[in-house]
């Protein structure tokens, strides 16, 4: 297989129990499974970067239920973190070729992988937690009203309605970038009505109990934070709190004045590849 062929994405569809999840596997080598954030798709973890594949890793990226090209939740099911974690496990069972993997996810994806890894930490080699927002308590009424407003806008006027609700209160220095990214990723959903439902249900779900439960996740963890100026919806203090409670965690963040590391696909990919090459992670991948 040539180098060019090795980094060509291979689409897959996984039966998750009455509905299908769409995704793609790329490259060869130890497996890193990617989980995206709410309203995003599989493209918005590494943002199209192939740096990890060139470094010798196989990435598995799927669209969460109701997002991108994946089917909506089936009748009688919804968008809780327990269900999202089950979906991630279904992808691994079908596509990871029986290998122990590194889990990496942003925001909703970070919470999803944590919910899954806490079930059996030793089953996973390591975790990359990008932009967590959960602080171990139910969401505030103010926070839920924000998510409901986005859902209302999406249901009422599609992408334009979502953007109208999203645009309120954005930092003027970052507004144009944030709106462009939001509009671009919302255009990738086959089932926008399912995304609207997820906007209501995901924030009302808890991936685990209080933050002290993170002490059980005794595997190597890389926490990727954002500075609050550009990305206040993923507070630096939350990433710091997670890092303090995870037994084997360290935190990285972009430099002062830079765009968030979570938005820089190439730089983020190289940071994850470097983490995966560390002795503690590599030993667990090879075990």
C-alpha positions in Angstrom: 0.0 0.0 0.0 1.4 3.4 -1.0 1.6 6.3 1.5 -1.2 8.1 -0.5 -3.4 5.0 -0.3 -2.8 4.6 3.4 -4.3 8.0 4.3 -7.4 7.6 2.1 -10.4 7.4 4.3 -12.4 4.2 4.2 -16.1 4.8 4.8 -18.0 2.5 7.1 -21.5 2.1 8.5 -22.0 0.3 11.8 -25.2 -1.3 13.0 -25.7 0.1 16.5 -29.0 -1.7 17.2 -31.8 -0.7 15.0 -30.0 2.2 13.3 -26.7 2.9 11.6 -23.7 5.1 12.5 -21.6 6.5 9.6 -17.9 6.9 9.9 -14.5 6.4 8.3 -11.2 4.7 9.1 -8.0 6.2 7.9 -4.4 4.9 7.9 -2.8 2.0 9.5 -1.3 1.3 12.9 -2.4 1.7 16.5 -6.0 2.9 16.7 -7.2 6.3 17.9 -11.0 6.7 18.0 -12.3 10.2 17.6 -15.6 11.6 19.0 -16.9 15.0 18.0 -18.9 17.7 19.8 -22.6 18.6 19.8 -23.8 19.9 16.4 -20.5 18.9 14.8 -19.6 15.9 12.7 -16.7 13.5 12.5 -14.6 16.0 10.5 -14.5 18.4 13.5 -12.1 16.7 15.8 -8.9 16.8 13.7 -10.5 19.2 11.0 -9.3 17.1 8.1 -5.7 16.8 9.2 -3.9 13.6 8.3 -0.9 14.3 10.5 -1.8 11.4 12.9 -2.0 9.0 10.0 1.3 10.1 8.6 2.7 9.5 12.1 1.6 5.9 11.9 -1.8 5.8 13.5 -5.2 4.6 12.3 -8.0 7.0 13.1 -11.6 5.9 13.5 -14.1 8.8 13.3 -17.9 8.4 13.4 -20.8 10.8 13.3 -22.8 10.7 16.5 -26.4 9.5 16.3 -28.5 12.1 14.5 -25.4 14.0 13.3 -23.7 14.1 9.9 -24.6 11.0 7.9 -25.6 8.8 10.9 -29.2 7.8 11.5 -31.3 9.6 14.1 -31.9 7.8 17.4 -34.5 5.0 16.8 -38.0 5.0 18.3 -37.9 4.8 22.1 -34.3 6.0 22.3 -32.7 9.4 22.6 -29.4 11.3 23.0 -28.1 10.5 26.5 -24.5 10.1 27.3 -25.1 6.4 28.1 -26.5 5.9 24.6 -23.7 7.9 23.0 -21.1 5.8 24.9 -22.9 2.6 23.7 -22.6 3.9 20.1 -18.8 4.5 20.5 -18.4 1.0 21.8 -20.4 -0.3 18.8 -17.9 1.4 16.5 -14.9 0.0 18.3 -16.4 -3.5 18.3 -16.9 -3.3 14.6 -13.9 -1.4 13.4 -11.0 -1.5 15.9 -9.9 -5.0 14.9 -9.8 -6.2 18.4 -7.1 -3.7 19.4 -6.9 -1.6 22.6 -7.3 2.0 21.5 -6.7 5.6 22.5 -10.0 7.5 22.9 -10.0 11.2 21.8 -12.9 13.5 21.8 -14.0 17.2 21.9 -16.7 18.6 24.3 -19.7 16.2 23.9 -17.2 13.7 22.5 -14.9 14.2 25.5 -17.8 13.4 27.9 -18.9 10.4 25.8 -15.5 8.8 25.8 -15.1 9.4 29.6 -18.5 7.8 30.2 -17.4 4.8 28.2 -13.9 4.6 29.7 -15.2 4.7 33.3 -17.1 1.5 32.7 -13.8 -0.4 32.2 -10.7 1.8 32.3 -8.2 -0.9 31.6 -9.9 -1.7 28.3 -8.4 1.5 26.8 -4.8 2.5 26.3 -5.3 6.2 27.0 -7.6 9.2 26.5 -7.4 12.7 25.0 -10.0 14.9 26.5 -10.5 18.1 24.5 -12.6 21.0 25.9 -14.7 19.3 28.6 -17.5 21.4 30.1 -19.1 19.1 32.7 -18.4 20.0 36.3 -20.3 17.1 38.0 -23.7 18.8 38.4 -26.8 19.2 36.4 -26.9 22.0 33.9 -28.2 25.4 35.1 -31.6 26.7 34.0 -29.8 29.5 32.2 -27.5 27.0 30.4 -30.5 24.8 29.3 -32.3 27.9 28.1 -29.3 28.6 25.8 -29.3 25.2 24.3 -33.1 25.2 23.9 -32.8 28.5 22.1 -30.4 27.1 19.6 -32.8 24.1 19.1 -35.7 26.5 18.6 -33.8 28.5 16.0 -32.8 25.4 14.1 -36.3 24.0 14.1 -37.8 27.3 13.1 -35.5 28.6 10.4 -32.9 26.0 9.8 -29.2 27.0 9.8 -30.1 30.7 9.7 -32.3 30.4 12.8 -29.6 28.6 14.7 -27.0 31.2 13.7 -29.4 34.0 14.8 -29.6 32.5 18.3 -25.9 31.5 18.4 -24.8 35.0 17.4 -26.0 36.7 20.5 -23.3 37.6 22.9 -20.3 36.4 20.9 -17.0 38.1 21.4 -16.7 40.6 18.5 -13.0 39.7 18.0 -13.9 36.1 17.3 -17.5 36.4 16.0 -16.8 36.0 12.3 -14.7 32.9 12.7 -17.2 31.3 15.1 -20.2 32.0 12.9 -18.4 30.7 9.8 -17.4 27.5 11.6 -21.0 27.0 13.0 -22.6 27.6 9.6 -20.2 25.2 7.8 -20.6 22.3 10.2 -24.4 22.7 10.4 -24.6 22.3 6.7 -23.2 18.8 6.9 -26.2 17.2 8.7 -28.6 14.9 6.9 -31.1 15.1 9.8 -31.2 18.6 11.2 -34.4 17.8 13.2 -32.4 15.1 15.0 -29.6 17.7 15.8 -32.3 20.0 17.3 -33.5 17.1 19.5 -29.9 16.4 20.6 -29.4 20.1 21.5 -32.2 19.7 24.0 -31.3 16.2 25.4 -27.5 16.1 25.5 -27.1 19.0 27.9 -29.7 17.4 30.2 -27.7 14.2 30.4 -24.8 13.6 32.8 -21.9 11.5 31.6 -21.0 10.4 35.1 -21.6 11.6 38.7 -19.4 14.1 40.4 -15.8 14.9 39.4 -14.3 12.7 42.0 -15.3 9.7 39.9 -12.5 10.8 37.5 -10.0 9.3 40.0 -11.1 5.9 38.7 -9.8 6.7 35.2 -6.2 5.6 36.1 -4.8 5.6 32.6 -2.7 8.2 30.7 -4.8 11.2 29.8 -4.0 14.3 27.8 -6.3 17.2 28.6 -6.5 19.9 25.8 -7.8 23.2 27.2 -8.7 26.5 25.5 -8.2 30.0 26.8 -11.4 31.7 27.7 -11.0 34.7 25.4 -11.7 32.8 22.2 -13.6 29.8 23.5 -15.5 30.7 26.7 -18.0 27.9 26.1 -15.2 25.4 27.0 -13.8 27.1 30.2 -10.2 26.7 31.0 -11.1 26.1 34.6 -13.1 23.0 33.8 -10.1 21.4 32.0 -7.9 22.4 34.9 -10.4 20.7 37.4 -10.4 17.5 35.3 -6.6 17.4 35.1 -6.4 17.8 38.9 -8.6 14.7 39.5 -7.4 12.4 36.8 -4.5 10.3 38.3 -2.3 10.3 35.2 -3.3 13.5 33.4 -1.4 16.5 32.1 -2.8 19.7 30.5 -1.8 21.5 27.3 -3.2 24.8 25.9 -2.5 27.1 23.0 -0.2 30.1 23.4 -1.4 33.5 24.4 -3.3 35.2 21.5 -3.5 32.1 19.4 -6.7 30.4 18.2 -7.7 27.5 20.4 -5.6 24.4 20.0 -8.9 22.5 19.5 -9.4 24.4 16.3 -5.9 23.8 14.9 -6.3 20.4 13.3 -2.6 19.9 12.3 -1.2 21.2 15.5 -3.7 19.2 17.6 -3.0 16.0 15.6 0.7 16.3 16.2 0.2 16.9 19.9 -2.0 13.7 20.1 0.5 11.7 18.0 3.3 12.8 20.4 1.2 11.8 23.4 0.5 8.4 21.8 4.2 7.9 21.3 5.0 8.3 25.0 6.2 5.2 26.7 3.3 4.9 29.1 0.8 5.1 26.2 2.7 3.0 23.8 3.1 0.2 26.3 -0.6 0.0 26.8 -1.3 0.1 23.0 1.1 -2.7 22.5 -0.1 -4.9 25.4 
